Amino acid sequence: MENSGFENRRNHPRAKEDLIVSVVILNSPEEKSLIGRKHDCLTKDISFQGICLRCDLKIPLGTELELNVHINDPPCAFTFEGIVIWSKSEDGLPGYESGIQFPDISGIPDGWKMLVINLLAESSNS
């Protein structure tokens, strides 16, 4: 699925960051056999309201996920629920990219918000 139009409608800037994410598939209307499956992925970028994941697993649109994001510095972890709103194969690379939206951004922890703000500040100073 092409996502260039979606990128223009984003409400929050993205911070490029490679973070380890443990994904648990909670519900997958298009592929019921994926429900309960656990998979490790990496982020491509993060924001207040979502994450772009890079995985070797194609995650269908509308799939509901539990995301456990692991941070090394400072050591901590965040757990979110998200839904796949777009998915595509990576150009010239093995695997897939998936856009994950957090449906309830009012519940996003302050620590996550500060992480995104700090990463955005670092990238603007580079």
FIGUPA-411882 format. One record per residue (C-alpha): residue in one letter; x, y negated, z. Coordinates in steps of 0.02 Angstrom, whole numbers, plus 32768, in hexadecimal, padded with zeros to 4 digits. Each point is the difference from the previous one (the first is absolute). Layout:
BEGIN
AXYZ...
//
This chain:
BEGIN
M800080008000E80447F557FD2N800E7F8D8096S80417F5C7FBBG7F567FAD8012F7FF3803C80B3E80A77FB3802EN7FBD7F547FCFR7F6F8013807AR80688027809BN7FD87F988099H80A5801F8059P80B47FFD7FC3R806280A27FF7A80A580238056K8070807C7FA5E80338084807ED802A80BA8001L7FAD804D8098I7FD980B68024V7F4580248007S7FB280A48039V7F5A80107FA7V7F6E806D8035I7F72800F7F82L7F5D7FE88060N7F8780077F6ES801480107F44P7F5D7FFC7F9FE805680307F5CE807180898047K7FBA8058809AS809580788006L806E7F6E8038I7F9E7FE180A1G806D801D8099R80A080057F9AK80977FA48048H80817FAE7F92D80967F8C8017C800E7F687F90L80607F5C7FF7T7FBD7F517FF3K802B7F927F6DD7FB77F668052I7F927FD18093S7F867F74802EF7F837FD38086Q7F76805F7FA7G805580917FABI809580657FC4C8041803B7F59L803880B58015R807A80657F96C7FDD80BC8008D801A809B7F9BL7F4880278022K7F7B7FAF7F94I7F7D7FBE8078P7F557FE77FACL7FA17F5C8007G7F8B7FF28095T80688076806BE7FFE7FD280B9L80A6800E805AE804E7FF680ACL80A87FA97FEEN8089800D8083V80847F7F7FD4H80AA80168051I80717F69801DN80B88014802AD802D7F508038P7FB77FE1807CP7FCB80B6801CC7F43800B7FFFA7F6F804A7FA0F7F567FC57FC4T7F6780697FD6F7F7D7FC27F85E7F6F80437F9DG80007FD27F4AI7FAB80237F5BV805180197F55I7FC77F737F8EW807580227F6ES807D80847FCCK807980127F6ES809980617FCBE80A57FA6801AD804B7FC47F5CG809080727FD2L800A804B80B0P7FBA809F804CG7F6D7FE38073Y7F727F858016E7FDA7F57804BS7F5E7FE6805FG7FB47F5F8040I7FBA801A80AFQ7F8B7F81804DF7FDE7FF380BBP7F427FF3800BD7FFF7FAA80AAI80857F798000S7FB97FB580A0G804B8095805CI80B07FEC7FBAP807C7FF98092D80617F5F801FG80A280637FF4W7FD7802F7F4CK7FD77F4C7FD4M80A57FC5804BL805F80867F9FV7FB37FC57F5CI80207F48802AN80B68023802CL801D80657F61L7FB27F777F96A806D7F7C8055E809D806B7FE3S7FD880157F48S7FE27F457FE7N80A87FD98053S806180797F91
//
